[in-house]
Amino acid sequence: MSEQVLNIGIIGCGGIAQGKHLPSLAKQPLARIVAFCDIVEERATEAAEQYGAEGAKVYTDYKQLLQDSSIDVIHVCTPNDSHAVISIDALEAGKHVLCEKPMAKTTEEARAMVEAAKRTGKKLSIAYQNRFRDDSLYLKQMVEEGDLGDVYYGKAIALRRRAVPTWGVFLDEEKQGGGPLIDIGTHALDLTLWLMDNYKPKTVLGSTFHKLGPRPNSANAFGPWDPEKFKVEDSAFGFITMENGAVIALESSWALNVRKFGEAQALLCGTEGGADMSDGLHINGEKNGRLIDSQVDLGSGGVAFYSGEAEDAGAREARMWLEAIVNDTEPLVKPEQALVVTQILEAIYESARTGKAIELQPEAITV
């Protein structure tokens, strides 16, 4: 591997940058974080003081940051409505871009991002870190080796009982594009599509609900929400039929009267076996005339094709992203795949608004 060190610029120094990107990048020998941008200057300054390389610069205007020719890579950690414009500007400025999920608010924006990456020859990836978990990577290997056979049913699960994010712009439909579906449902859908290796949706049917959000609630994990500001759905559900006949059910909620809940989980059913990530990684099937159910022991040593000390999903995402740049290989999360995720999410919202199933045209791209 090249000994090259990449200069990183962070645009958006709020919760996701502080909670994942910055601590993960700080662990990477390939990374030097040299620029920090936020509309709140104090936030960018604090991030620079904690994570910045010597001489790191602080900005409140991301376009000024992009003028620095020494910066190789940009991480976009802003609200959803600015993902596309900032990512495209960064690509056009000659930077590689890792953009937070979801890729964009709309399919049109996401498509423009893919086109910009192809036009500029720069790498673009989307921060779906749940692919980088030990259980996800192990299950992906099993699917690729045919252990589940033909996977024809998947369930994408992103359910919270009462965990509505009450800070930032999460409840603002204009800035976010939606609620739990576009926030955490996007993770579960990305994970399920990737595990199934199926990116050709045909028909989408969806429903969204505003049942609990309009009610005052003090049992929320992040403190009580303001019903007047709760402008997005509190739960959303979708049913996706793929071109090859396979189907995916998607469940997402921030507030739902459900006993069992969990985020970024997938359930897969194939002709040779099934997999369930809801309580550890379980593989089920039949053998010698008996039904079998086994739990995969991932242990502290990681998965079969990783060795050494344990590495969390955020750090692994950062490492593999930077390695893809220095080695000029494809990132694990291809932008074309993330585009299909956005296409399906948008169709679920459209179906919920119209009460009709949405017929999708396949994207004219190779996934």
N, C-alpha and C positions, 0 to 999 in steps of 0.2 A: 504494500500500500504506500501511496505517496506520503511524504512527511509534510505536505502542504498544510498550512494553518489558514483557516477561512475567517475573514472578518465579517462579523454578524451585526446587522442592525435590527433593532426591535421597534416595531411600530404598534403602539398600544401597550401601556405598562400597567394594566389593571390586573384583575383577579387571575385570568388564565395565564398571563405572562408570568406573574409572581408565583402562581401555584404549580405550573408545569414547565413552561418553556425555559425560563431563566435558570431554575435549579438544575434542570436536565442538561442544558447547554454548559453550565458551569463544570459539569463532570467530564466534558469531552476534550481530550487533548487537541482535537482538530479545530476547536472553536475559540475565537477571541471576540468578545462582545464589545464593540467599539462605539456604538451609537444607540441612543435611546430617544424615542419620540412619544409624546403624549400631549393631548390638548390641555391637560393639567400639568404644568411644568414641574411642580413639586413632586408629582408622582414619578415623572421621568428622572428627576434628579436623585430621588431616593433609590430608584432601581439602579442607576448608574453607580452610585456610591457603594451599593452592596455587590453588584455583579460585574461592573464595568472594568475593562482593562485600563491600564494607566493611560491617562489622556482621553478617556472616553468622552464623547460629545453628547450634549443634550439639545433636543429640538422640540418645538411645539408645532411645527409645520413639516409634515412628512416629505413634501416635495423638496425642501431644502436638504433633508437627510439624503434623499436619492441622488443629489448632485455630487455626493462624495464618491469619487471613482475608486477609492480604495476599498469600498464595501463590496463584498462578494455575494452575500446572502441576506435576504430580508425575511423576517418572521412577522406575519400580519396577525395581530392579536386584538383587533378592533371589533365593534359591533357588526352584526351581519350585513347591514345595509351598505357598508363601505368596503367589504371584502373584495369585491370585483374591481372597483376603480383603483384601489391602492395596489392590488396585485398586478393589474395590467400596467399601471404606471411603473411599478418596480421592474417588471419584466422588460418593458421598453427602455428602462434605464440601464439594462444590462445586468440585472441581478437575478440570481436564482431565488425562488420564492416558496416558502412553506406557509400556507394560509390556514388559519384555524377553521374548524368545521362550523357550520356547514359551508360548502364551497361558496355559495351565493344565495341570495333570496330567490332568484328566478333562474329558470333554465337558460334564458337568453343571456343573462349575465355570466353564468357558468360556461356556456359555449364560447363566449367572447374571451374568457380566461384561457381556455384550451387553445383557441386560435392564436392568442398572443404568445403563448409558450412555443407553439410550433413556428410562428413567424420569427421570433427572436432567437430560437435555438437554446433558450434557457430552461432549466428544469423547474417544474411546478409540481408541488405535492400538497395534499390536504391532510390536516392533523387528526386523522382517525387513529388515535393511539391504542384503541382496544384491539386492533389487529396484532399489536406487538406484545400482548400478554402471553405468558407461558401456555395457558390452556388453549388460546386461539391458535398459536403457531403449531402446537401439537395436533390439534384437531384438523387444521389445514393439511398437514402432512398425511394424516390418515385418509382424508377425503381424496387427496391427489393419488394416493397409493391404491385407491379402490376399495378400502375396507368397508365403506358404507354402501357401495354399489352406486346405482343411479339415484341421486338425491332429488326427490320430486315434491317434497313438502318441507317448508321451513317456517319457523315462527321467530320473529324478531321482537324481543321483549325489552321495554324500557319503562317500567312501572315504579312510580313512587306513590306511597300512601298519602303523606302530607309533607312534601318537601318543595314548596314553591320558592324559587329564588326571589327575594324581596329587595335586592340591591341592584344598582346599575340600571340597565334598560331592558331587563328580561321581560317585563310586563308591557312593553311598548311595541305594539304590532308593527308600526311603521319602521322602526329601527331593526327589529328582530325578524320580522316576516312571519311570526307565529309564536306559539308557546312550546309545550313539551315535545310536540312532533318534530319541529325543526331544531330543537335544542338537544334532547337526548334520544329521541326516536331516530334521529339521523345516525347516531352511533350504532344502534342495534340493527338498522337496515343495512348500513355499510358492512358490518361484520357478517351478516347473514348472506348477502349477495356475494361477498368475497369467498366465504366458505363454500358456497354452492358453485362458485365460478360461473354465474349466470347473470348476464347484463343485458338481456333482451326482453324488457317488459312489454306486454301487449295491451292489457286492460287493467285499470285501477279503479277500485271502488273505495270510497272513504267517508267517514263521519267524524265530526268534531263536536265537542260538548263544552258549554259554558254553564255548568251546573253548580259547582262549588265555589268558583271564583267570585261570583257576585255576593257571596255570603261572608260576613265577618268570621274570622277563624283565628284562634290563639293557640291551637295545637300544632301549628306548623313548625317544622324543624328549624327554619330560619327566621322565626318570629312572625307575628301576625302580618298579614298582607292588607293593603287598602283596597277594598272592593271597587272603589271609584277608579283606581288606576289599573285594575286587572282587565286589560283590553284584549288578551289573547285567550285561546282555549285552555281549559284545565286538563282535558284528555282528548286523545285522538286515536282513531283506529283505521287501518287500511287492509285491503285484500288485493293482492297483486297476482295476476295470471301472466306467466311468462310465455314466450313464443313456443317453447318446446312442451308446454302443458303443465310444467311445474307451477306450484303456487306458494305464495308467502303471505302469512298473516302478520300484521304489524300492530303492536299494542304500545301506547305511550301515555304517560300521565305524570303530572306534578301533584295532583290531588285526586284521589280515587278511593272509594270505600272497598278496598281489597286487602285480604289478609296476607297473601304471599306477594312479595314484590322484589324487584331487582332490576339493575340497569345493564345495558350492553350485553345481553344474553341471547344466545341462539339455541333453538331446538331444531334438529335435522332428522328427517326420516328418509331412508333409502331402501333399496331393494335387498341389501345385504345386512343392514344394521342401522341403528339410530344413535344420536348423540344428544345430550342434554347438559347445558352449562349452568343450570339454575342452582345447583347445590354441589359445587365441585364439577369436574368433568366426568360424566357417566356415559358409558357406551353400552348399548343394549342390542340384543339379537337372539338368535337361536343356534344351538349346537347339539348334535347327537340327540335330537328329539326333545331337547329341553330349552326353555327360555333362560337367557343369561343376562345379567346386569352387572357390570364391573365399573369401579371407579378408578380413574387414572391417577397414580401417585406422581405428581409433578415434583414434589419435594423441593429442597433448597438448591438442588443442583441444576434446576432448570430443565429444559426439554432436550430431546435426543441430540439435536444438532447445535446445541449451545453448551459450552463448558465453562468452568471457572466460577467466579463469584456470582451471586444472584444479581440480576439487573431488572429494575422495574420497567414498566411499559413506556413511561415517559423518557427515561434515559435511553432505552433501546431505540425508540422512535428517533430521537435526536442523533444517536450514533449512526444508525443505518441511513438516515437522510444525508448526513454529512459525508459518509463513505460513498454514497451514490454520486455525489458531486465530484469528489476528488478522484474517483475511479471511473467516472463517466459511464455509470450504469443506470438502469431504470430504478426509480424509487419504488418501495413496496406499494405505496398508495399512488396509483396512476391518476392523473387528473381526469382522464376519460371515464374512469370508474366512478369518481366522485360526481361527475356530471350526471350520470345515470341516477345516482342517489337523489340529487336535486330534482331531476325530472320526475321521479316518482313522488317525492314529497309535495311538489307543486301540484301534481295530479290529484293527490289525496285531498288537498285543500280545495281544489277546483270541484272535485266530486262532492265534497261536503257542502259547498256553496250552491251547487246546481241540483243536487239530488240525483245525479246521473253518473253512470260509469263512464270513465274517460278512456278513449282509445288512443294509444300512443303510437307514434311513428318512431321506428328505431333511429337512433342518432347515426349520422353518416360518418362514423368513426370506427376505428378498430380498438377494441378494449382488450 
